[in-house]
Amino acid sequence: MDPSQDPLPPDVLSVLQHHTLNTPLLPGLKAFTCREAIVVFIPFIPLFLSPRITVIDIRFAGSTPALMIASMIATFSTLCPDLLEISLRRLPIDQAITAAVSNMLLACNPDALRKFEVDSLLTTAAYEVLYRLPNLRELSTIFLGDTFLPPVLLPNLVWMEMTYLHGHEWLRRLNGATFNKLTSVFFHTTSLEVGDFLQAFESFALATSVSTKLSTFVFYSYHPWNPNYSPLLGFKQLTELVILTPCHVGCSSAINDDIVTDLARAIPKLKVLLLGSDPCQIPTGVTVKGLVELACHCTDLSTLRVHIRVDSLVQLAVGDVATSPSTAEPAAPRVECALANLGVGNMPIQEGSALTVALALLHIFPGISEIKYTNPHWRDVQNTITLSKRLSNRICALASFSSKSYPQYLRVTY
């Protein structure tokens, strides 16, 4: 449910509360999901909870009083003693919330919990329990850089999201942790100095054998950051690599052909590659050479967003880009890259060059179908690609029909 979109009047809920006489409003309900828990609705959430509930998923809306949320969370362990999945998003950082969430976790059956996604700090006792849940598969938590981190033993964890407020020294304390099945990691930080996080993560991954299993790596910094990507080159199994850094003043992207080429050759299984922020107006980034490297080495790539030197696509058409000399032997047909979605943001594009840019992109990425842009000048590129794909589909359909129909008209006479 989403009370912010279709709210029940408080007087209606009050009447329901009176008639239920402290019994569950929906006694057969097994999962409770609320996408936008607004202030007037929160006190009535316990009405929907019962011992049969095993899944609670709540996202709080706006500035909700912490004490109101804490008192509601305090009812979970009593009303829902057999919880398997707990998701509480957009919680205010407050001591009352920390205490309520920690007590709820301590009251849960540690062998039953499969999912714990809570935007809250925890007490030391709660952290000790959280990081040793034997059957936990999905974990999302938040902590300060100096938060106590006990020995970690999560043998069934598959998906992990960590939000930290400053410093990444805690990452080194994960060395030696047990992660037998971890394949996806997500990190968010508000730290002003991200530093050598990727190098520290590489050390942790090597010490825990995560590097041989990891398929998804996502890192988001709220402040500009120029990462060194080389520590990621050893993660051969990555299919999704996302490192987001904002462009607040000027352009924070340092992505170039060398970086993209190294990543493409080292991690050929990539399907999603997003580096930097949504591309800005400053003409910088990857040229046509880097795009070709991605197309040739990462043939499963479906989504790409990096800063691109759009002028290099135009220069390619007029012969201003150096290419290798042709050989006597014709080149072997290359496997077409699967790229369908390209994010270009607000990147500048020369007036009158839309057709050239569209054709260049279609030759590099024949499967491209969607350009995600904020600069309206890219609309003509999108329209050209759409028209080209439509024509190609219709011609292929006509050709297929012609091939199937031909034998009916074939007559041999003597």
N, C-alpha and C positions, 0 to 999 in steps of 0.2 A: 504494500500500500504506500501511497504518497499523500499524507495529510495536507501538504502545502498546495497540491493541485486540486484535490477534491475532499476538502476537510469536512468531518462530521461536526456539527455544532456542539459545543461543550454541554449544553443542556440535554441534548440527546444522549451523549455519553453518560451524563450523570444519572439519567433515568435508567439506562441499561445497567449501570453500576448498582443502582438501588435494587433492581429486580433480580440481579444475579445472586445477591446475598452472599458475596465473597466466594462464589463458585466461578470457575472459568467461563467466560463468555462463549468460547468455542472449544469445548472440551476435547474434540477430536483433532484439533490442530497440531501438526507435528513440526512446522517451521514458521517462524515469525520474521517477516522482512518489512522494514519501513525505510523508505528512501530519503525522506525529509521529515525528521521528527521535530515538529515545531513546538514552541513552548506550551501552548494550550493543550496539546495532545499528549505530552510526555507523562503527566500524572495518571493517564488512563491506560498506558501500555501494559501494566500488570494484569488488566482485565483479560488480555488475550493470551496470557501465559498459563501453562498447566504442566503437570508432570509428564505429559506426552510430548512436550516440546523438546526437540533435540538440537534445533538450529535457531540461533538468534542473530539477525543481521540488521543493524540499525545505523543509519547515518543521520547525525544531528544537524539541524539547520540554524544558521545565524548564531547570534550571541545568546546562548542558552545558559541560565544560571547554573553554576557548577553544583551547588548543593541539591538542586532539583534532580539533576542527572544522577548524582551520587546516590541519593536516596532510592531512586528507581532501580539502579544497578544492584543495590543491596538486596533487592527481593529475588534476584535471579536464582541464587543457590537454593533458596527455599522452594520457590515455585517450579523450578526446572532442575531437578537434581541429576538428570542424566544427559547433560549437554554434551554434544559431539563437536559442534561448530559454534564459535563465538566471533562475531565481527562487530566492532563498535568504532565508527569512523567520525572524524571531526570533533573529537572530544576536546574540551578546554584543558590546558595544563594547569592543574590545581591539586593541592594536597588532598582535598576531599575525594577527588576523582581517583588519585593514586591509591588511597586507602580502600575505596570501594571496589575498584577493579582487582586489586591485590587479594583482598579477602574473598572475592568471588572465585578467583583462580585457585586459591588455597582450598576452597570448599568443593571444587570439582573433583571428579574421579580422574586421577592422572593417567590411568590406563585407557580411558575412553576418549579423551580429547584428540580430535583429528585436525582441527583448524582453530587458530587463535590469531585474530587480526584486530589489534586494539591500539588506538593512537593515544597511549598514556604511559607515563613513567610507572614503575612498579617498586615495591619495597624489596629489600634485599632477600627476604624469605621467599617472595613471589618469583624473583629472578632465578633463585636456586631451583625452584620447582619447574619453571617454564623451560629452562634450558636442559632439562633431563626428562622431558615427556617422551616415553618410549614409542608411542604411535602417532606423534604429531607429524602431519604432512605439509601443512601450510602455516607459516609464521610471519606476522608483521608486528613490529614493535618499535618503540621510540625510547631513546635514552640520551643522557648527557655524555659528553666525552669521557668524564671521569666516573661514570656509573660503574658500580661493582659488577664484574662479569665472572660468574662462577665457571667451573669446568663444564664444557658443553658436550652433551651426549644425546644427539638427535638422530638415531640411525635410520629413521623412516622419513626424514624431512626431504621434501622435493622442491618446495617453493619458499623462498625467504626474502622478506622485505625489511630493511632496517633504515630508520630515520634517526640521524644523530645531529646534535645541535652544535658541537664544535670538536675539533681534533679527531684523529683517527687512530690514536694509540691503542684503542680497544681492539682493533683488528689484529694486531700482533698477538694479543692474548687468546685469539681463537686458534693459533697454531696448535696442532695436536688434537683438535676437536674431532668428534666422530660424525661424519656426514657421508653415509654410505650411498645415498640416493639423490643428493642435491643436484638439480639440473638448472634451476632458475634463481637468479639473485637480483635484487633491486635495492639501490641505495639512494637516499635523499639526504642532503646536508644543507644547513644554513651557515656553515662555517665560512668566515671571510677568507681563510687560507686553506685551500684544499690540499695543496702540497703534492707529495708523491703517493697519493692514495693508490693508484694503479700498481705501483711497484710493491706497496705493502700488501695489496690484494693478491698479487702474484705469489708472494712468499707464503701467504696463508693457503692459497689454492694448492701449491706444490706440497705443502706440509700435510695436507688433508686429502690428497688425491682428487680434489674437486676439478682440477684442470682437465682431467681425462673424461669428465662427464658433462661439464657445463655446456648448456645449449643457449641460455639467455643471460645476457649481462646488461643491466640498465643502471645508469648513474645520472642523477640530476643534481646540479649545483645551483643554488639560488643566486650565486655571485659569479662574475666572469672568471674563467679558469682556462689555462692553456695546458692541457694534459700531454704527457709523453705516452704515446700509444704503444710503444715497443713492448711493454710488459704483457700486452694482450696477444702477441703473435704466437704464443705457445698454446693458445686455447683453440685447438684444431676443430673441435666439435661445435663451435658456436654457430648458431643459425640466426640469432638476433643480437645485434650490438647497437646499443643506444646510449650515447653520452651527450647530455644536453647541458649547455651553458648559455646564459642569456647575453644579448647585446644591449647593455644599458647605455653606455656612452661609446660611440664608435663601434667597431666590429671586434668581437672577441674570438672569431674563428681564425685558426691558424692551419686549417686543413689545406693540403696541397697535393700535387700528383704523387710525390714520394710517399706520403703517409697512406694514401688510398691504394697505391700499388703494393706496398708492403702488406697491408691488410688483405687485399684481394688474393695475393699469392699465398699468404700464410693461412688464410681462413676461407677456403673455397666453398664451404657449405652455407655461407651467409644467405639468408632470405630477406632479412630486414637490416638496413644500415642507416642510422640517423646520427649524424655528428654535428655538434654545435647547436646553435639556436635556429629558429625559423629564419632562413636566409634574409639578410638585410640589403640595403641599397648600395653598399660599398662593393665595387667590382673586385672580388678576391676569391680565391679558392681553387677548385679542381678545373683543369682544362680538358679538352677533348681526349688527350692522352690518358688521363686518369680514368675517364669514363669508359674508354675502350678496354683498359685493363680490368675494370670491374666486369664489363660485359663478357670478356673472354674467360676469366677465371672463376667468376661467381655466376654460373649459368642459372642457378635457382633463385637468384636475387629477384624479389618481387616488389619491394618498397625501398626507395632511396631518397634521402634528403641530406644534402651537403651544400655548402656554398660552391657555386659553379661560375667559372669565367665564361659567360655566355658569348662574349666576343670571339672566343676561340672556335666556337661552332661555325660562326660566320667566316672566320679566316680560313677554316678548313675548306670551305666551298670555293674560295677564290685562290687557293693554293699558297697561302701564307704560313701554313703549318708544316714544319719539316716532318717527312715520313721516311721510312726505310726504303731504300731503292728496290725496285721490282726485280724479281728473279726470273730466270728462264722457265722454271717450273711453276705452274699455277698453284696458288695456295689451296690447301685442303679446305673444304667447306667447314666453317666453324659452327659449333652448336649455338643456336640462338639463345640469348639471355631471356629469362622469363619476366623481366621487369615490366610491371603494369602501372605502378604509381610512382610519380616523381614529384617531390616537393621543392618548389622554387621560391616560395614566399614572396618577398618584395625585390628580388634580384632585378637589376636594370637590364633592359633589352633594347637594342637600337631600333629606332623607328624604321619601319619598312623591312625589317629582317625576319618577321614572323614565319614566312614560308620557308626560308633557308634554315632557320632554327628547328622548325618542325620536321623537315626532311632529314636533317642531320641526326636528330634524336631517333627518328624512325629507323634509320640505317644502323645506329648503334644498338638501339633497343626495339626490335621489330614488334614486340608485344605491348609496347607502351599504349595506355588508353586514357589515363587520367593525369592531368597536371594540376597540382594544388598550389594556387597562387593567391597573393594579396595585391600584387601589382596588376592593374587591369590590362596592361599592354600584353600580358600573357594570354589573354582571352583568344586572340587571333591564332596563337600557336595551338591552344586546345581545340579550337574549331577546325583547324586544318588537320590535326591528327584524327579527330572524330570523323571528318569527312573521308579521309583516306581509309580508315578502318571500315567505314560503311561501304565504300566502293569496293574494297577488297573482298568483304564478305559477300556482297551481291554478285560480283564477278565469279567468285569461287562457287557460289550456289548455281549460277548459270552453267558454268563449266561442268559441274557435277551432274546436273540434269541432262546436259548435252551428251555426256559420256554414257549415261545409263540409257538414253533414248536412242542412241545411234544404231544399235543392232536391229531395232524394229524397222528401220528404213533401209537397211542394207539389202540390196537385191542383186543377185548375180544372174546375168542373162547371157546366152550364147547365140 
